Amino acid sequence: MQTPISVELLEKYINGECTETDVALIKQWYQSFEDDPDYVSEISTGEEEKLEERIYNHILTNIGFGGEQETANNKSGHRSMRKWYAMAGAAAAVFVVIALTHHTQKIKAALAADANAQQIIVITNNSSQIYKSTLPDNSSVWVSPHSQLRFPKVFGHDARMVSISGECFFEVTKNPKRPFIINSKSIITKVWGTSFLVRDDGRSHSAEVSVLTGKVSVSIKNAANTTNVSSKLERGEVMLYPHQKVIYLTDQHILKPENVIEEPSLQIWKRVNLSFDNKPLKEIIPVLNSTFHIHIKVASEKLNRYILNADLTGFNLPDVLEALKKSLNVNYEIKDNIIEIE
């Protein structure tokens, strides 16, 4: 027989107010039902209401409420009082049944969310191309070559936590109630806006964050903020706005903010309005180089004669390269800041 759990304790778990001991107790209690038949979770709302009504009416019938009326005042008053007490008890019993059913379903959903949150998805880009990934909240991340992105299958209730190694560009879906926080090798980045670049691979003597739109804050990683990351701006954090970046110097253990008019590392992430109407690749490449301030070259003269007819409105450079791959059946590689189409 399962050890009883109070409704109050279930409420505390759902509200995130339980101690580790309480959480362990609730999980043990919930798992003890694994082999028991489930009579309520599959029924519809209407069937659940009918079930509650049947339980309630059955209890009232058993205690005699609603039967023949009494004629003697004293006798009637005494028995009526007993019936009202009994009815109150019956109503309380029905409330407990309904509450336990309701909370059990909530606990089931909460435990399922916890289990999903513990499933970590790891994306390692060992290619020479940029890989785009969509997160559970529909945020987008472009993972640069030789970089890694880690995130839970389902984000937690309080925050959206991811971790990276290397270089990733983010376009984050806004949700003030669930802040987006990036954990990298030496810094913590909190998202207060939308799009930005984080570079922190642990192999160099610096890390940096550059903002394209919106705002982010950056702090030096330490034992305190690694285990307990606050969604509020704290002392020591540097707030960044568009055309600003911060560099973390590992040897000096300081954050160095900078104002930049045109940050080279952000140029490829700018969304532009381009369209090509039956243009050869030989004419398209100079336009891309000028627009994104990048060096693209074509591997052969044959490829230069390929014709493109495409509307690239709202595309950044990685999106354009992906469109070229699919439209012209070509490939590309990034080698020492040069993009070679082959």
C-alpha positions as CSV (number, residue, x, y, z in Angstrom):
1,M,0.0,0.0,0.0
2,Q,1.3,3.5,-0.9
3,T,2.3,5.9,1.9
4,P,-0.3,8.7,1.9
5,I,0.8,12.1,0.7
6,S,-1.0,15.3,1.9
7,V,-2.6,17.7,-0.5
8,E,-0.6,20.5,1.1
9,L,2.7,18.7,0.3
10,L,1.6,18.3,-3.3
11,E,0.7,22.0,-3.5
12,K,4.2,22.8,-2.3
13,Y,5.8,20.6,-4.9
14,I,3.8,22.2,-7.8
15,N,4.7,25.7,-6.5
16,G,8.4,24.7,-6.3
17,E,8.6,25.2,-2.5
18,C,9.7,21.6,-1.5
19,T,12.9,20.7,0.1
20,E,15.1,18.0,-1.6
21,T,13.8,15.5,1.0
22,D,10.2,16.4,0.2
23,V,10.9,16.1,-3.6
24,A,12.4,12.6,-3.1
25,L,9.4,11.5,-1.0
26,I,6.9,12.7,-3.6
27,K,8.8,11.0,-6.4
28,Q,8.9,7.8,-4.4
29,W,5.2,8.1,-3.7
30,Y,4.4,8.8,-7.4
31,Q,6.5,5.9,-8.7
32,S,4.8,3.5,-6.3
33,F,1.6,3.8,-8.5
34,E,3.5,2.7,-11.6
35,D,1.8,-0.8,-11.7
36,D,-1.6,0.4,-10.5
37,P,-4.5,0.9,-13.0
38,D,-5.2,4.6,-13.8
39,Y,-9.0,5.2,-13.7
40,V,-9.1,8.9,-14.1
41,S,-6.4,10.4,-16.4
42,E,-8.0,9.1,-19.6
43,I,-11.6,10.3,-19.0
44,S,-12.9,13.5,-20.5
45,T,-13.9,16.6,-18.5
46,G,-17.6,15.8,-18.8
47,E,-17.1,12.3,-17.6
48,E,-15.0,13.5,-14.7
49,E,-17.9,15.9,-13.7
50,K,-20.4,13.0,-13.9
51,L,-18.1,10.8,-11.8
52,E,-17.8,13.5,-9.1
53,E,-21.6,13.9,-9.1
54,R,-22.2,10.2,-8.8
55,I,-19.7,10.0,-5.9
56,Y,-21.4,12.9,-4.2
57,N,-25.0,11.6,-4.6
58,H,-23.9,8.1,-3.6
59,I,-22.6,9.4,-0.3
60,L,-25.7,11.5,0.3
61,T,-27.9,8.4,-0.3
62,N,-25.8,6.3,2.1
63,I,-26.2,8.9,4.9
64,G,-30.0,9.2,4.3
65,F,-30.1,12.8,3.2
66,G,-33.0,13.7,1.0
67,G,-35.3,10.9,2.4
68,E,-38.8,11.3,4.1
69,Q,-39.3,14.5,6.2
70,E,-39.6,14.4,10.0
71,T,-42.7,15.8,11.7
72,A,-41.6,16.2,15.3
73,N,-39.7,19.5,15.7
74,N,-37.1,18.3,18.2
75,K,-36.6,15.0,16.5
76,S,-36.5,16.6,13.1
77,G,-34.0,19.3,14.3
78,H,-31.7,16.7,15.9
79,R,-31.7,14.4,12.9
80,S,-31.5,17.3,10.4
81,M,-28.4,18.6,12.3
82,R,-26.8,15.1,12.1
83,K,-27.6,15.0,8.4
84,W,-26.1,18.4,7.7
85,Y,-23.0,17.4,9.6
86,A,-22.9,14.2,7.6
87,M,-23.5,16.0,4.4
88,A,-20.6,18.4,5.2
89,G,-18.4,15.5,5.9
90,A,-19.5,13.9,2.6
91,A,-18.8,17.1,0.7
92,A,-15.4,17.3,2.3
93,A,-14.7,13.7,1.3
94,V,-15.7,14.4,-2.3
95,F,-13.4,17.5,-2.2
96,V,-10.5,15.4,-1.0
97,V,-11.1,12.8,-3.8
98,I,-11.3,15.5,-6.4
99,A,-8.3,17.5,-5.0
100,L,-6.1,14.3,-4.9
101,T,-7.1,13.4,-8.4
102,H,-6.4,17.0,-9.6
103,H,-3.1,17.2,-7.8
104,T,-2.0,13.7,-8.9
105,Q,-2.5,14.8,-12.5
106,K,-0.5,18.0,-11.9
107,I,2.3,16.0,-10.2
108,K,2.3,13.7,-13.2
109,A,2.8,16.6,-15.6
110,A,5.4,18.2,-13.3
111,L,7.4,15.0,-13.0
112,A,7.2,14.5,-16.8
113,A,8.5,18.0,-17.3
114,D,11.4,17.3,-14.8
115,A,12.2,14.1,-16.7
116,N,12.3,15.9,-20.0
117,A,14.4,18.8,-18.6
118,Q,17.0,16.2,-17.6
119,Q,17.3,15.0,-21.2
120,I,20.1,17.1,-22.7
121,I,20.4,17.5,-26.4
122,V,24.0,18.0,-27.6
123,I,24.8,19.5,-31.0
124,T,28.5,19.3,-31.9
125,N,29.4,21.0,-35.2
126,N,32.6,19.3,-36.5
127,S,31.9,20.5,-40.1
128,S,33.3,23.5,-41.9
129,Q,29.8,25.0,-42.3
130,I,27.4,26.8,-40.0
131,Y,24.7,24.7,-38.5
132,K,21.3,26.2,-37.5
133,S,19.3,24.7,-34.6
134,T,15.8,25.5,-33.3
135,L,15.4,25.4,-29.5
136,P,12.2,24.3,-27.6
137,D,11.0,27.9,-27.3
138,N,11.5,28.5,-31.1
139,S,14.6,30.5,-30.5
140,S,17.3,30.0,-33.2
141,V,20.9,29.3,-32.8
142,W,23.6,29.2,-35.5
143,V,26.4,26.9,-34.3
144,S,29.8,27.9,-35.9
145,P,32.3,25.3,-37.1
146,H,34.0,23.3,-34.3
147,S,31.5,24.6,-31.7
148,Q,29.0,22.9,-29.4
149,L,25.5,23.7,-28.1
150,R,23.8,21.9,-25.2
151,F,20.2,22.5,-24.1
152,P,17.4,20.5,-22.4
153,K,14.6,18.8,-24.4
154,V,12.2,20.9,-22.4
155,F,13.1,24.2,-20.7
156,G,12.5,24.7,-17.0
157,H,9.6,26.7,-15.6
158,D,11.8,29.5,-14.2
159,A,14.5,30.0,-16.9
160,R,15.7,28.8,-20.3
161,M,19.2,27.5,-19.7
162,V,21.7,26.5,-22.5
163,S,25.4,26.1,-22.6
164,I,27.9,26.5,-25.4
165,S,31.5,26.0,-26.3
166,G,33.0,27.9,-29.2
167,E,30.9,30.5,-31.2
168,C,27.2,30.7,-31.5
169,F,24.8,33.4,-32.8
170,F,21.4,33.6,-31.0
171,E,18.1,35.0,-32.0
172,V,16.0,34.6,-28.9
173,T,12.3,34.5,-28.6
174,K,11.2,37.1,-26.0
175,N,9.6,35.8,-22.8
176,P,10.2,38.1,-19.7
177,K,8.8,35.4,-17.4
178,R,11.4,32.9,-18.4
179,P,14.8,34.5,-18.9
180,F,17.2,33.0,-21.4
181,I,20.7,32.3,-19.9
182,I,23.8,31.1,-21.6
183,N,26.5,29.3,-19.7
184,S,29.9,29.1,-21.4
185,K,33.4,28.4,-20.4
186,S,34.3,31.6,-18.5
187,I,31.2,33.9,-18.7
188,I,27.4,33.9,-18.0
189,T,25.2,35.8,-20.6
190,K,21.7,36.8,-19.7
191,V,19.4,37.8,-22.6
192,W,17.3,40.9,-22.2
193,G,16.8,41.4,-26.0
194,T,17.0,39.4,-29.2
195,S,20.1,38.8,-31.3
196,F,23.8,38.6,-30.3
197,L,27.0,36.6,-30.7
198,V,28.8,34.7,-28.0
199,R,32.4,33.4,-28.5
200,D,34.0,31.4,-25.6
201,D,35.8,28.2,-26.5
202,G,38.2,28.0,-23.5
203,R,41.2,27.6,-25.8
204,S,42.0,31.3,-26.2
205,H,42.9,33.9,-23.6
206,S,39.6,35.8,-24.0
207,A,35.9,35.5,-24.5
208,E,33.5,38.0,-26.0
209,V,29.8,38.9,-26.5
210,S,28.7,41.2,-29.3
211,V,25.1,42.6,-29.6
212,L,23.3,43.1,-32.9
213,T,19.8,43.9,-31.6
214,G,18.3,44.3,-28.1
215,K,20.4,44.0,-25.0
216,V,22.2,41.3,-22.9
217,S,24.2,41.3,-19.7
218,V,27.5,39.5,-19.1
219,S,29.2,38.4,-15.9
220,I,32.4,36.6,-15.1
221,K,31.6,32.9,-14.3
222,N,32.3,31.9,-10.7
223,A,31.2,29.3,-8.1
224,A,28.2,31.4,-7.0
225,N,26.6,32.2,-10.3
226,T,27.3,28.8,-11.7
227,T,25.1,27.1,-9.2
228,N,22.5,29.9,-8.7
229,V,22.0,32.1,-11.7
230,S,19.6,35.0,-11.0
231,S,17.4,36.4,-13.7
232,K,17.9,39.9,-12.3
233,L,20.8,42.3,-13.0
234,E,23.4,41.9,-10.3
235,R,26.5,43.7,-9.2
236,G,29.4,43.2,-11.5
237,E,27.3,42.5,-14.6
238,V,28.0,44.5,-17.7
239,M,24.9,45.5,-19.8
240,L,25.3,45.7,-23.5
241,Y,23.2,47.4,-26.2
242,P,23.4,47.3,-30.0
243,H,26.9,48.1,-31.4
244,Q,28.5,47.2,-28.1
245,K,30.5,44.3,-27.1
246,V,32.5,43.1,-24.0
247,I,35.7,41.1,-24.0
248,Y,36.6,38.9,-21.0
249,L,40.4,38.9,-20.5
250,T,41.2,35.6,-18.8
251,D,44.7,36.6,-17.6
252,Q,43.4,39.8,-16.0
253,H,40.0,38.3,-14.9
254,I,38.2,41.5,-16.1
255,L,35.4,42.4,-18.5
256,K,36.3,45.1,-21.0
257,P,33.3,46.9,-22.6
258,E,33.8,48.5,-26.1
259,N,31.6,50.6,-28.4
260,V,31.8,49.5,-32.0
261,I,30.1,51.1,-35.0
262,E,30.4,48.1,-37.3
263,E,31.5,44.9,-35.5
264,P,33.1,42.7,-38.2
265,S,32.0,39.5,-36.5
266,L,28.3,40.6,-36.7
267,Q,28.2,41.6,-40.3
268,I,27.2,38.1,-41.6
269,W,24.3,38.0,-39.1
270,K,22.6,41.2,-40.4
271,R,19.3,40.4,-42.1
272,V,19.2,42.1,-45.5
273,N,16.9,42.5,-48.5
274,L,18.3,40.8,-51.6
275,S,16.8,39.3,-54.7
276,F,18.3,37.9,-57.9
277,D,16.4,37.4,-61.1
278,N,18.2,34.9,-63.3
279,K,21.6,36.1,-62.3
280,P,24.8,34.1,-62.7
281,L,26.8,33.3,-59.6
282,K,29.7,35.3,-61.0
283,E,27.5,38.5,-60.5
284,I,26.0,37.4,-57.2
285,I,29.2,36.8,-55.3
286,P,30.5,40.4,-55.4
287,V,27.1,41.6,-54.1
288,L,27.3,39.2,-51.2
289,N,30.9,40.2,-50.4
290,S,30.0,43.9,-50.4
291,T,26.8,43.4,-48.4
292,F,28.1,41.2,-45.6
293,H,31.8,42.4,-45.7
294,I,33.0,38.9,-46.2
295,H,35.3,37.1,-48.7
296,I,33.5,34.5,-50.8
297,K,35.2,32.8,-53.7
298,V,34.0,30.2,-56.2
299,A,36.1,27.1,-56.8
300,S,35.6,26.8,-60.5
301,E,34.6,28.8,-63.6
302,K,31.8,26.3,-64.2
303,L,30.1,27.2,-61.0
304,N,30.4,30.9,-61.9
305,R,28.0,30.3,-64.7
306,Y,25.2,28.8,-62.5
307,I,22.0,30.9,-62.7
308,L,20.1,31.9,-59.5
309,N,16.5,33.1,-59.4
310,A,15.6,33.8,-55.7
311,D,14.1,36.2,-53.3
312,L,16.4,36.4,-50.2
313,T,14.5,39.1,-48.3
314,G,15.2,38.9,-44.6
315,F,18.1,36.5,-44.9
316,N,21.4,36.6,-43.1
317,L,24.6,35.2,-44.8
318,P,24.2,31.6,-43.3
319,D,20.6,31.6,-44.7
320,V,21.9,32.8,-48.1
321,L,24.5,30.1,-48.2
322,E,21.9,27.5,-47.3
323,A,19.7,28.8,-50.1
324,L,22.6,28.5,-52.6
325,K,23.2,24.9,-51.5
326,K,19.6,23.9,-52.1
327,S,18.9,26.0,-55.2
328,L,22.2,25.4,-57.1
329,N,23.2,22.1,-55.6
330,V,26.5,23.4,-54.5
331,N,28.4,23.2,-51.2
332,Y,30.6,25.6,-49.2
333,E,33.4,25.5,-46.6
334,I,34.7,28.2,-44.2
335,K,38.5,28.2,-44.2
336,D,40.4,31.0,-42.3
337,N,37.5,33.5,-42.7
338,I,37.2,32.7,-46.4
339,I,34.1,31.0,-47.7
340,E,34.7,28.8,-50.7
341,I,31.8,27.6,-52.8
342,E,32.4,24.3,-54.5
